[in-house]
Amino acid sequence: MAITKILITVKTYPTLSEKYDELVCTAGFKEDGTWIRIYPIPFRKLDYKNQYKKYQWIEVDVEKNNRDFRLESYRPCNIEKDFTVCGEIDTRHNWAARKSIVLQHVHTNMSDLIAEAKDQSIGTSLAVLKPAQVNDFVWEACDREWDKRKLDAISGNQAQGNLFEQESRRKLFQVVKKLPYEFSYLFTTNDGKVRKLMLEDWELGMLYWNCLRDAHGDEATACRKVREKYYDYMYKERDLYFFLGTTQKFHNVGPNPFIIIGTFYPPKEDKSQQLLF
């Protein structure tokens, strides 16, 4: 596919990989408005946090990921090569420029979207969804530590090479903390069904840790603060959309293979003002 220009809109919270240590899923839109998923990308080995941000255009040499049957899935030709940042879309005029790309194709019926994913002639695995109503935003406790087998594999990776290389790797990389809670939206779409989908967004994870610090370790307070952002603000005060993605493991077998991989929340349009122009 060669050099491709991509508007980054999704950065998920990292997961562990025995081969690459930590991995994230990055996704966004090509210039023609179609979705693309870039995976795998090593996390802080590429200075993930600071190298590129959401709503920046990047240029990267990608090829189809042959280990992933999903049509939108590509991988960097050189996983260690930095991306080129070549522009950014701001939030002026009620996010007009962002909306012109992100909202080209919006789903409003979850049942229809799931059918698209299961249809091999379509195979949709990334989508923008507009919920008809958001009923709640909840959290549940989960495992607090990463899988020991993967952690041991990462330790083995870091122990390879000479002493100088080992020290360099330790300075470069520390495993990101695992979130002790799973956060989910409860919502309906035009099919009328109440659904619960987990949210795996980088920003949510960082918000939780920041809120936990500000709450002096009080996890209940931190979770409530996350809910204030993702429900009270994003849903009640803004115009909320979900970025959805399927998991490769459950794409063809799960009743609903999608999770929420990000949110899009421009200001609500003032329809009374629109009528004046």
Number of C-alpha atoms within 10 A of each C-alpha: 10 11 13 14 20 26 28 22 22 27 21 20 23 23 17 21 16 16 12 16 23 23 21 22 22 19 27 25 20 17 13 10 16 16 22 21 24 22 20 19 21 22 22 20 17 17 13 15 11 8 12 19 17 15 19 18 25 20 18 22 18 20 17 19 19 11 10 14 13 22 18 18 23 23 21 21 16 12 16 11 11 16 16 14 17 13 12 15 14 13 13 9 9 13 14 14 13 20 14 10 16 22 15 11 12 14 17 18 18 21 14 13 21 20 15 15 23 20 12 12 8 12 19 21 25 27 22 23 23 22 20 16 15 18 16 15 22 18 17 10 10 11 11 11 11 15 11 9 10 16 17 12 17 19 15 11 16 17 15 11 11 8 10 8 12 15 13 11 17 13 8 12 15 12 17 14 13 17 19 15 17 15 23 21 22 16 18 20 19 15 12 13 12 12 15 18 18 17 23 22 20 18 14 21 21 14 16 22 18 15 19 19 13 12 14 11 12 12 17 11 16 21 20 16 19 24 22 15 15 21 20 15 14 19 21 14 14 16 15 23 23 21 24 22 23 22 16 16 10 12 21 16 10 13 11 20 20 24 20 23 26 22 21 21 17 18 15 13 11 8 8 8 8 8 7 6 5
